[in-house]
């Protein structure tokens, strides 16, 4: 049986894909498979992946005929995965040699549903360690118990799918697939569902993923309409959390996080194209009106003056019926 399936989507990353693939080779094992999903790239990425399919041990090369986005590409990889454990990597990031073997050993020793790891963020030549916002390391816990508190960064705010490893039983239970078509923030509904519905997890201080920031083709750097999918993503988080048995406890966290993300985008609105900036304001105003209003009141009261004022002003903005829907 395949021990580990690694799902790696690629889209127009010809500059970075060779580094990613070299790092996969430095992690290869006879019982590992690397599922390389080309999301209809239009540069030289397909040629690079065709060569990798011949030369990289354990490579499985899949190609989309139309671009579906990161969530859909990851789902394609999940559907093809055969491993006892699963993990992810993005096509412009890379790994330390032997990292995946250490990751598999960690989850096997702990015996839990999933393990979350630290990572190294790389911006140009700068390197910064980012840690799972959970203080207890190597201790198996119920993931529901670490969603709160609402006013601090917790494990659900550390939404990177590639910062961890997941037992196949989670995929069999439907907990590892992403919402098809989400172009950004696809990890947010995913990490919330994982923490609400999985039974056990642990955080470990294992470094080995190098996350490349500032990539020109990344949606985090592009101010086009695809960025607004964060609203769909957080609408899903709030709706699903509202249906949870512990909704009264968990909704304040979901709503406050949603508000913080809206405020963040409004605070850097100049990076959006003017029509997208206008749409951001109208869609965000509608989103505030969809939230549970009592919970929203409490969330705004708990925020700093600058963010709360920005959001209260937006809340008063008229919203057309079309946008509200």
C-alpha positions in Angstrom: 0.0 0.0 0.0 1.1 3.6 -0.7 2.1 5.1 2.7 1.9 8.8 1.7 0.1 10.7 -1.2 1.4 14.2 -1.8 -1.0 16.4 -3.8 0.8 19.2 -5.7 -1.3 21.6 -7.9 0.6 23.7 -10.5 -0.6 26.7 -12.5 1.8 28.8 -14.5 4.8 28.4 -12.2 7.5 27.6 -14.7 9.9 29.7 -12.8 9.4 27.8 -9.5 8.3 24.3 -10.5 11.9 22.9 -11.0 12.8 23.8 -7.3 9.5 22.2 -6.1 10.2 19.0 -8.1 13.8 18.8 -7.0 12.6 19.0 -3.4 10.1 16.2 -4.0 12.9 14.0 -5.4 14.8 14.6 -2.2 11.8 13.3 -0.3 11.0 10.3 -2.5 10.5 6.8 -1.1 9.3 3.6 -2.6 6.0 3.9 -0.8 5.4 7.6 -1.5 3.4 8.9 -4.5 3.5 12.5 -5.8 0.3 13.6 -7.6 1.2 16.5 -9.9 -2.0 18.3 -11.0 -1.5 20.8 -13.8 -4.5 23.2 -13.6 -4.4 24.0 -17.4 -1.2 26.0 -17.3 -0.4 28.2 -20.3 3.4 28.6 -19.8 6.1 26.0 -19.8 4.8 24.2 -16.7 3.2 21.3 -18.7 6.5 20.4 -20.3 8.3 20.6 -17.0 5.7 18.2 -15.4 5.8 15.8 -18.4 9.5 15.4 -17.8 8.9 15.0 -14.0 6.4 12.3 -14.7 9.2 10.2 -16.3 12.0 11.1 -14.0 10.5 11.6 -10.5 10.0 8.3 -8.6 6.3 7.9 -7.6 5.0 10.7 -9.9 1.4 10.7 -11.1 0.7 13.4 -13.7 -2.8 14.7 -14.1 -4.0 17.6 -16.2 -7.1 19.8 -16.2 -8.4 20.8 -19.6 -9.8 24.0 -18.1 -8.5 26.0 -15.2 -10.5 25.3 -12.0 -8.5 27.0 -9.3 -6.5 25.6 -6.4 -9.5 24.0 -4.5 -10.6 22.1 -7.6 -7.0 21.0 -8.4 -6.5 19.7 -4.9 -9.8 17.8 -5.1 -8.6 16.1 -8.4 -5.5 15.0 -6.5 -7.5 13.7 -3.5 -9.7 11.7 -5.8 -6.6 10.0 -7.3 -4.7 9.5 -4.0 -4.1 6.0 -2.7 -2.0 6.7 0.4 -2.7 5.7 4.0 -1.8 9.4 4.7 -2.2 12.5 2.6 -0.6 15.9 2.5 -0.3 18.9 0.1 2.3 21.1 -1.4 1.8 24.1 -3.7 3.6 24.2 -7.0 5.8 27.2 -6.1 6.9 26.1 -2.7 9.6 23.6 -1.7 10.7 21.1 1.0 13.7 20.2 3.1 15.2 16.8 2.2 13.7 13.9 4.1 10.9 16.1 5.5 8.0 13.8 4.5 9.6 10.7 6.2 9.8 12.7 9.4 6.2 13.9 9.0 4.9 10.3 8.5 6.8 9.2 11.6 5.2 12.0 13.6 1.7 11.1 12.8 2.3 7.3 13.2 3.8 7.9 16.7 0.9 10.1 17.8 -1.8 8.0 16.2 -4.2 10.9 15.6 -6.4 12.0 12.7 -4.1 14.9 11.7 -1.0 16.7 12.6 -0.2 20.4 12.1 3.3 21.7 11.6 5.3 24.9 11.6 6.7 26.3 8.3 9.2 28.8 6.9 7.9 31.8 5.0 10.2 33.0 2.3 9.9 36.6 1.0 12.7 37.3 -1.5 15.8 36.4 0.6 14.1 36.8 4.0 13.2 33.7 6.0 10.7 33.8 8.9 9.5 30.8 11.0 5.7 30.7 11.4 4.4 28.5 14.1 1.1 26.7 14.6 -0.8 29.0 17.1 -1.2 26.2 19.6 1.2 26.0 22.5 1.0 22.3 23.4 3.3 20.3 21.1 3.2 16.5 20.6 0.0 16.2 22.7 -3.1 14.6 21.1 -6.2 16.7 21.6 -9.8 17.2 20.4 -9.5 19.7 17.6 -12.9 21.3 18.6 -11.3 22.4 21.9 -8.7 24.6 20.2 -11.0 26.7 18.0 -11.5 29.3 20.7 -10.9 31.9 22.1 -12.6 34.3 19.7 -10.2 37.2 20.2 -6.9 35.4 19.7 -5.3 33.6 16.8 -6.0 29.9 17.1 -5.5 26.8 15.0 -8.4 27.6 12.6 -6.6 30.8 11.7 -3.5 28.8 10.6 -5.3 27.5 7.5 -2.4 26.3 5.4 -3.4 22.8 4.1 0.2 21.9 3.3 1.3 22.6 7.0 0.3 19.1 8.1 -0.5 15.5 7.4 -3.9 13.7 7.4 -5.1 10.2 7.9 -7.0 8.6 5.0 -10.0 8.1 7.3 -10.6 11.9 7.1 -10.8 11.7 3.3 -13.1 8.7 3.5 -15.4 10.8 5.8 -15.4 13.6 3.3 -13.4 16.0 5.5 -10.4 16.7 3.2 -12.1 17.9 0.0 -12.3 21.6 -0.7 -15.3 23.7 -2.0 -15.0 23.4 -5.7 -14.4 26.7 -7.6 -13.1 28.8 -4.7 -10.2 30.9 -6.0 -9.0 32.2 -2.7 -9.5 31.4 1.0 -10.3 27.8 0.0 -8.5 26.7 3.2 -10.8 28.5 5.5 -14.0 26.4 5.3 -11.7 23.4 5.1 -9.8 24.0 8.3 -13.0 24.9 10.2 -14.7 21.7 9.1 -11.6 19.7 10.0 -11.5 21.1 13.5 -15.2 20.7 14.1 -15.6 17.2 12.8 -12.3 15.3 13.2 -11.7 13.5 16.5 -8.0 14.0 17.2 -5.1 16.2 16.2 -1.7 17.3 17.5 0.7 20.1 16.7 4.4 19.4 16.3 7.5 21.6 16.0 8.6 20.1 12.7 10.0 22.5 10.1 10.4 21.4 6.4 8.0 23.4 4.2 9.3 26.6 2.6 6.3 28.8 1.7 7.1 31.3 -1.0 5.4 34.7 -0.5 5.3 37.6 -3.0 5.0 35.4 -6.1 3.7 37.7 -8.9 1.2 35.2 -10.2 -0.3 34.4 -6.7 -3.8 35.6 -6.1 -2.6 37.3 -2.9 -0.6 39.6 -5.1 -3.3 40.2 -7.7 -6.2 42.6 -7.0 -8.7 41.1 -9.4 -12.2 39.8 -8.8 -11.0 36.3 -7.9 -9.8 37.8 -4.6 -13.5 38.4 -3.6 -14.0 34.6 -3.2 -13.0 35.1 0.4 -16.6 36.3 0.9 -18.0 33.0 -0.4 -15.5 31.1 1.7 -16.4 32.9 5.0 -20.1 32.8 4.2 -19.7 29.1 4.2 -17.7 29.1 7.5 -20.5 31.2 9.2 -23.3 29.1 7.8 -21.8 25.8 8.7 -20.8 27.0 12.2 -24.3 28.3 12.8 -25.5 24.7 12.2 -23.0 23.3 14.7 -24.2 21.9 18.0 -21.9 24.4 19.7 -22.9 27.3 17.5 -23.4 29.7 20.5 -19.8 29.2 21.5 -18.2 29.0 18.1 -20.1 31.7 16.1 -18.4 34.6 17.8 -15.0 33.4 16.6 -16.3 32.8 13.0 -17.9 36.2 12.8 -15.0 38.1 14.3 -12.5 36.5 12.0 -14.8 37.3 9.0 -14.9 40.9 10.1 -11.1 41.1 10.5 -10.6 39.7 7.0 -13.1 42.3 5.5 -11.3 45.1 7.4 -7.9 43.8 6.1 -9.1 44.0 2.5 -10.7 47.4 2.9 -7.5 48.7 4.5 -5.5 47.8 1.3 -8.3 48.6 -1.2 -5.9 50.6 -3.4 -4.4 47.3 -4.7 -7.7 46.4 -6.3 -8.8 47.5 -9.8 -11.5 50.3 -9.3 -14.5 48.2 -10.4 -13.3 45.4 -8.1 -12.8 47.8 -5.2 -16.4 49.0 -5.6 -17.6 45.4 -5.7 -15.6 44.6 -2.6 -17.3 47.4 -0.7 -20.8 46.4 -1.8 -20.3 42.7 -1.3 -18.7 43.2 2.1 -21.6 45.4 3.2 -24.0 42.7 2.2 -22.0 40.1 4.0 -22.2 42.2 7.3 -26.0 42.2 6.9 -26.1 38.4 6.5 -24.2 37.8 9.7 -26.1 37.1 13.0 -26.6 40.7 14.0 -26.3 40.3 17.8 -23.0 38.3 17.3 -21.8 41.0 14.9 -22.5 43.7 17.5 -20.4 41.9 20.0 -17.6 41.3 17.5 -17.4 45.0 16.6 -17.4 46.0 20.2 -14.4 43.7 20.8 -12.3 45.1 18.0 -9.9 48.1 17.9 -11.4 51.5 17.1 -10.0 51.8 13.6 -11.3 48.4 12.4 -14.6 48.8 14.2 -15.2 52.3 12.8 -14.4 51.1 9.3 -16.8 48.2 9.6 -19.6 50.1 11.2 -19.5 52.7 8.4 -19.7 49.9 5.9 -22.6 48.3 7.8 -24.6 51.4 7.2 -24.1 51.3 3.4 -27.2 50.6 1.4 -27.1 47.3 -0.4 -29.0 46.4 -3.6 -31.2 43.3 -3.6 -29.0 41.8 -6.3 -25.8 42.1 -4.2 -27.6 41.1 -1.0 -28.6 37.8 -2.6 
